Structure formats: structure tokens, C-alpha cells
Amino acid sequence: LKLKTLDDPPPPPEKDRFQEELVIRPLHSGDTYASFQFRTLWDTDFFRGNKVLYYQLFPKSLGQVISKFSVSELHISFTQGYWRTMQWGQPFLPSPPGAELWEWCQDTVTDVDIAWKELTNVLSGIVCASLNFIDSTNTVQPSASFKPLGVGNGNAFSANAVLPREIVCTENLTPWKKLLPCGAKTGLAVLMNSEKVFHSSFYSQALHITPVCQVRCMYIQSSDVSWELKRTLNVVFDLHSSGQGKRGERGLSSFSIIPLSHTELSQAVLRWPGYASTI
């Protein structure tokens, strides 16, 4: 048995971290805007073609997609309804109705058309959507209108595709929840009632994978890159439409944030950990 002393070096930082956040905002129309965000940071390097054998908090299916298709940035969104800017103001993350896919790949990809088609087929199975219907007729390759949000440079290929007629339903939400470390069993995910969110005025779920600079690095280099996975869910619905409270464990996140953006939300009693009232 070894006792820890003050002279002992600090433990190495964790390679992956998980955080969750829920922002609640009342709207002038009388509706309530709820924005869930689940963020995973992973200190690993896919840019050098390293094969990762062990996954903990980062979903293995998405990690294999990044590695196999040399993805440098990826964004997927599924939206039901229209955002009423005049009544609700600006959303946190705008997205068009239906399904939308952005992708940037690394300069190591030799045949970008084949890689793009294979990527859409694989993602179609992961998110349970009709992304396999994306082809050259609904794909654009913008050079100026879409820019990467991550730190990488020298991307050889970018593509954007939209399926405006894609119907969003629980078949899309279920695999989205499974990408969380504990699914919908713990943490803020227990507040996402499928029956309630799909009877809302507006619903949008998204996945955002971007390379970001590590917190302690001073220069943007490939050896100092972390991968950030954001899973977001934005809903506009009535304050009393989501039923009774949920009771559960805190989960694997290092912290849970539920900032109330207005004092009018005093009806939403939030106690954490141990009990969290639904919206």
C-alpha cells in the first residue's frame, strides 16, 4: 500500500470527457425553448491515421467513420417544423427542415465521390435515416459559403446535401440517444420524452464532429488536436406538455448545467442530482 504525498506527480489528464447542458428559455409567444447539448471531448489523433482500439465515452461507430473515411469535420441535422424568427428570435443552431449533411475530408482521400457515397450509406445505418438517397443530384460542393468550424486546414473536399422531405420521427431519436455514454438512462437525457418532443411546435436534433485545439496547447498542430462531438436537441413546446418529473442517477458527465435564462421559469423545479423535474 502506497500513500499519496504532496510530492507525488498529479495523475495524467483523462483522454475523454463528457459534459451535458440544458438551457431553458421562455418565448414571447408563450412557448418554451429547450436546448439540450451533450459534449464529448477526446484527446486522440485521427489526422495521422492512427487506429484506435479502445473506446470509452466517444461512440465507436462514429470514431470508425472518422478513421475509415478520413473525415476532418462532420455535421448532421434532422429538423421538423419551421423556426419562427419573428416570434421566437434567433435559434442557437439554425438548421433547415428535413435532413442536412455537411462533410469535410482530409487531403489523403483519393476518390472523393466514392468516399462520399460510402459515407452516406454508412451514416444512413447509424442514424436510421434515408441518407443513402443522397447523390450527385442533391449534393453541392461549396467553396466559400460553407467553412469548417474546426481547427484543421487544407481540406481537400467539402460537400453539403439536404433532403427536405425527410420525415423526422422516433426512429431518428432512438439511435441518437444510443450515441450517449449511458443512452437515455441517466443524466439530462431522461428528460427527453419521445412522445412529447415530437408533439412540439419545433424539433431539431443534430450531431457535430469537429477537431478542436486542446485546452493546454498554444499552437494549432495535429499533435495537439482533440475531437469534439456535440449532440444537440432543440425543442419548442408548451411549458406543461412534458408530463411528470423523472428520478434517476447523475450519470458519467463531469458536471450538468441547467441555466434558467429567465425568472418566469420558477414553475420548473430543478433539483440535481437525485431529482430533475421535466420541463
C-alpha positions, 0 to 999 in steps of 0.5 A: 500500500502506497500513500499519496504525498504532496510530492507525488506527480498529479495523475495524467489528464483523462483522454475523454470527457463528457459534459451535458447542458440544458438551457431553458428559455421562455418565448414571447409567444408563450412557448418554451425553448429547450436546448439540450447539448451533450459534449464529448471531448477526446484527446486522440489523433485521427489526422495521422491515421492512427487506429484506435482500439479502445473506446470509452465515452466517444461512440465507436461507430462514429470514431470508425467513420472518422478513421475509415473515411478520413473525415476532418469535420462532420455535421448532421441535422434532422429538423421538423417544423419551421423556426419562427424568427419573428416570434421566437428570435434567433435559434442557437443552431439554425438548421433547415427542415428535413435532413442536412449533411455537411462533410469535410475530408482530409487531403489523403482521400483519393476518390472523393465521390466514392468516399462520399457515397460510402459515407452516406450509406454508412451514416444512413445505418447509424442514424436510421435515416434515408441518407443513402438517397443522397447523390450527385443530384442533391449534393453541392460542393461549396467553396466559400459559403460553407467553412469548417468550424474546426481547427484543421486546414487544407481540406481537400473536399467539402460537400453539403446535401439536404433532403427536405422531405425527410420525415423526422420521427422516433426512429431518428431519436432512438439511435441518437440517444444510443450515441450517449455514454449511458443512452437515455438512462441517466443524466439530462437525457431522461428528460427527453420524452419521445412522445412529447418532443415530437408533439412540439411546435419545433424539433431539431436534433443534430450531431457535430464532429469537429477537431478542436485545439486542446485546452493546454496547447498554444499552437494549432498542430495535429499533435495537439488536436482533440475531437469534439462531438456535440449532440444537440436537441432543440425543442419548442413546446408548451411549458406543461406538455412534458408530463411528470418529473423523472428520478434517476442517477447523475450519470458519467458527465463531469458536471450538468448545467441547467441555466434558467435564462429567465425568472418566469421559469420558477414553475420548473423545479430543478433539483440535481442530482437525485431529482430533475423535474421535466420541463 
